[in-house]
Amino acid sequence: MSRVTERTRRDLCPGLLRPWIADDGALVRVRVPGGHLSTDALTRLHDVADVHGDGSVHLTSRANLQVRGIRHDDGCLSDAVVDAVMDTGLMPSTSHERVRNVMASPLTGLAGGCADLRPVVRELDTLVCAEPSLASLAGRFLFVLDDGRGDVAGRDLDLGLVAVSADAVQLRAGRDAWGPVVPVRDAPKSLVDLTLRFVEAAGAQPESPWHVDELPGRGIGLLGRAGNRRPETRVDGAAAPLGRISQDDGRVALHLAVPDGRLDRRLLDDVLALDAPGVVVTPWRTLIVPDLENA
């Protein structure tokens, strides 16, 4: 059966070891699974932008980070740039750096939602990086994990899930296919098993599919059988409003605008002044600063 694609090249989605060469210099994209990172790591990446790039960290619509305007030698970055990005701690695997694309509800485990998906994000990232064959995934292959509030459930995805309760999720494959309901604790392995099945079906040729919906049978073909979509997954939540958000634990989070998705030094200093241990990058190219005392 023929594949649902006529593509004849591998994807060129950028990373650290394979940057995109733009008019203003090299562009490096750093994946941030679930959007969570420490303020220390964010500061270190901003230092890279200050020294080697255009002076800003750029937020993407997949809740990742970019540094652009970097000098290069015929598409190759200097050892100083590579070492500086590695020193941020945001690149745990050079072989899998481009495939750690995990989007999750930004406020999961903080405020609202059915389930806390932060442990799922962490374990999924670990399991993906531990599978050598998954390094061949296209840099555009995307996991989307919605905690039941519906804020990212409408996003295009390859594999994902929607929480139906505090301890159960329904798996997804491609745009329209719904799989079984599994315990939250089993979700990371279930998603990785489906990803391995995708890689086997897609092959490793230049014309190989990048996405689940490019396979014969699309998501249903990957799952093996169609599941009935649970009514709890029919949610359509909006992005959290900007400003102060009350967390479930009594603390607060601040949801900050990042004009044009460009985090400059002034805005970074404002974030650091809050003395928070971490931030969450959102798919709306904004920042959430969580776990602030409710003063």
C-alpha positions in Angstrom: 0.0 0.0 0.0 1.4 3.4 -0.9 2.2 6.0 1.7 0.2 9.3 1.9 3.1 11.5 1.0 5.2 12.3 -2.0 8.0 13.9 0.0 11.5 13.2 -1.3 13.8 14.7 1.5 14.4 14.3 5.2 13.0 17.1 7.3 15.2 20.1 8.0 13.8 21.1 11.4 16.7 22.8 13.3 18.5 21.8 16.4 21.8 22.5 17.9 24.0 20.2 15.8 22.0 20.9 12.7 21.0 24.6 12.8 18.8 26.4 10.3 20.7 29.0 8.3 18.6 32.2 7.9 19.4 35.6 6.5 20.4 36.9 9.9 22.6 33.9 10.8 22.2 30.5 12.2 19.1 29.5 14.2 19.2 27.0 17.0 16.1 25.4 18.4 16.1 24.0 21.9 13.3 21.6 22.8 11.7 22.0 26.2 9.3 19.1 26.9 6.1 20.3 28.5 7.5 23.9 28.5 9.1 23.5 31.9 12.6 24.7 32.6 14.6 26.3 35.5 15.2 30.0 35.6 18.9 29.1 35.8 18.7 27.2 32.4 16.7 30.1 30.9 19.4 32.6 32.1 22.2 30.5 30.7 20.4 30.3 27.3 19.9 34.0 27.3 23.6 34.4 27.9 24.2 32.4 24.8 21.9 34.8 22.9 23.7 37.8 24.4 27.2 36.6 23.5 26.6 34.7 20.2 23.1 35.7 18.9 20.7 38.6 18.6 20.4 39.2 22.3 16.9 37.6 22.8 15.5 34.1 23.4 12.6 33.5 21.1 9.6 31.4 22.1 7.9 29.2 19.6 4.3 28.0 19.1 5.3 24.5 20.3 6.6 25.9 23.6 10.2 25.5 22.6 13.0 28.1 22.6 15.2 29.5 19.8 18.4 31.5 19.6 19.0 33.2 16.3 21.5 35.5 14.6 24.4 33.2 15.4 27.7 33.4 13.5 28.5 30.3 11.6 31.1 28.9 9.2 29.3 27.5 6.2 26.5 26.2 8.4 28.7 24.9 11.2 28.6 26.5 14.7 31.7 27.1 16.7 32.7 24.9 19.6 32.1 27.8 21.9 28.4 28.1 20.9 27.8 24.3 21.1 29.5 24.1 24.5 27.5 27.1 25.8 24.2 25.6 24.8 25.2 22.2 26.2 26.1 24.0 29.5 22.4 25.1 29.9 21.5 21.6 30.8 18.6 21.7 28.3 20.2 19.2 25.9 20.3 15.9 27.7 20.7 13.9 24.5 22.6 15.0 21.4 21.3 12.0 19.4 17.7 12.8 20.2 17.7 16.6 20.6 15.4 17.3 17.7 12.8 14.7 18.6 12.0 15.8 22.2 8.8 17.5 21.0 6.3 17.2 23.9 3.6 19.8 24.3 1.4 19.7 27.4 -1.2 21.8 29.1 1.0 24.5 30.7 -0.8 24.7 34.0 -1.0 20.9 34.5 -0.4 20.0 38.1 -0.5 23.7 39.1 -4.1 24.9 38.6 -7.1 23.0 37.3 -7.2 20.1 34.9 -8.1 16.5 35.6 -4.6 15.0 36.0 -1.1 16.2 36.8 0.8 15.3 33.6 4.2 16.6 34.6 5.5 13.1 35.6 4.2 11.8 32.3 6.1 14.4 30.3 9.3 13.7 32.2 9.1 9.9 31.8 8.0 10.1 28.1 11.1 12.3 27.4 13.3 9.8 29.2 11.9 6.8 27.4 12.1 8.5 24.0 15.8 9.4 24.5 16.5 5.8 25.6 15.3 4.3 22.3 18.0 4.5 19.7 15.6 4.0 16.8 13.6 7.0 17.8 16.5 9.3 16.9 15.2 8.9 13.3 11.9 10.6 14.0 11.3 13.8 12.1 11.9 17.0 14.0 8.3 17.9 13.5 6.9 14.7 15.1 4.8 16.0 18.0 3.3 14.6 21.2 0.4 16.6 22.7 -0.7 15.9 26.2 -3.9 17.6 27.4 -4.8 17.3 31.1 -8.5 17.4 30.5 -9.0 21.2 30.3 -8.9 21.2 26.5 -6.3 24.0 26.1 -4.0 22.0 23.8 -6.5 19.2 22.8 -7.2 21.0 19.4 -3.6 21.1 18.4 -2.3 19.1 15.4 -0.4 16.1 16.8 1.1 12.8 15.9 0.6 11.0 19.2 -1.0 12.2 22.4 -3.6 11.8 25.1 -6.4 13.6 26.9 -6.9 13.0 30.6 -10.4 11.6 31.5 -9.8 11.5 35.2 -7.1 12.0 37.8 -5.6 8.6 37.0 -6.7 7.7 33.5 -6.1 9.1 30.0 -7.3 8.2 26.5 -4.6 7.8 23.9 -4.7 9.5 20.5 -3.0 8.8 17.2 -3.1 11.4 14.4 -5.8 14.0 14.0 -8.8 11.8 14.3 -8.0 8.4 15.8 -8.7 7.6 19.5 -7.2 4.7 21.2 -7.7 2.9 24.5 -8.0 4.4 28.0 -5.0 3.6 30.1 -3.8 4.4 33.6 -1.8 7.7 33.8 1.2 5.7 35.0 1.2 3.6 31.8 0.8 6.5 29.4 4.5 7.1 28.7 5.3 3.5 27.8 2.1 3.2 25.7 3.0 6.3 23.7 6.6 5.1 23.2 5.3 1.7 22.0 3.1 3.5 19.4 6.1 5.6 18.4 8.2 2.5 17.8 5.4 1.1 15.7 5.3 4.3 13.7 9.1 4.2 13.0 8.8 0.6 11.9 5.9 1.4 9.6 7.4 4.6 8.2 10.9 3.3 7.4 14.0 5.4 7.2 14.2 6.6 3.6 14.2 10.3 2.4 10.6 9.9 1.3 9.5 8.3 4.6 6.5 9.8 6.4 7.1 12.5 9.0 3.7 12.2 10.6 1.2 9.6 11.7 -1.5 10.9 9.4 0.9 10.2 6.4 0.8 6.5 7.0 -1.6 4.2 5.2 -4.7 4.0 7.5 -3.5 7.1 9.3 -3.9 6.9 13.1 -6.3 4.0 13.0 -3.8 2.0 11.0 -1.2 2.6 13.7 -3.5 1.8 16.6 -4.7 -1.4 14.9 -8.3 -0.6 15.8 -10.5 2.4 16.3 -11.5 3.3 19.8 -14.6 5.1 20.9 -13.8 8.7 21.9 -14.7 9.2 25.5 -17.1 12.1 26.2 -14.7 13.5 28.8 -12.3 14.3 26.0 -14.7 16.7 24.2 -13.2 19.7 25.9 -12.3 23.0 24.3 -10.5 25.2 26.8 -8.9 28.5 26.1 -5.4 29.6 27.0 -5.1 30.9 30.6 -5.6 34.7 30.9 -2.6 36.8 31.4 -1.9 38.0 35.0 -2.3 36.3 38.4 -3.5 32.7 38.5 -4.4 31.0 41.8 -2.7 27.6 42.1 -4.4 24.5 43.7 -1.8 24.5 46.5 -2.6 28.1 47.6 0.4 29.7 45.9 0.1 31.8 42.7 1.5 31.9 39.2 2.0 34.9 37.0 1.2 34.6 33.3 3.3 37.1 31.4 3.1 38.4 27.9 6.2 38.1 25.8 5.8 40.7 23.0 6.3 38.9 19.6 7.6 35.9 21.6 10.9 37.7 22.1 12.3 37.4 25.6 14.8 40.3 25.9 17.1 41.0 28.8 14.7 43.5 30.4 11.9 41.0 30.6 14.2 38.3 31.8 15.3 40.5 34.6 11.7 41.0 35.6 11.2 37.3 35.7 14.4 36.8 37.8 13.2 39.5 40.2 10.3 37.2 41.2 12.9 34.7 42.6 11.0 31.7 41.2 12.9 28.4 40.6 11.3 27.8 37.2 9.1 29.0 34.4 6.8 27.4 31.9 6.9 28.3 28.2 3.4 28.1 26.7 2.3 27.4 23.1 1.0 30.9 23.0 4.5 32.3 23.2 4.0 33.5 26.7 5.7 32.7 30.1 4.1 31.3 33.3 6.1 31.9 36.5 4.7 29.4 39.0 5.0 28.6 42.7 5.0 32.2 44.0 4.0 32.9 47.5 0.5 34.4 47.8 1.5 37.6 49.5 
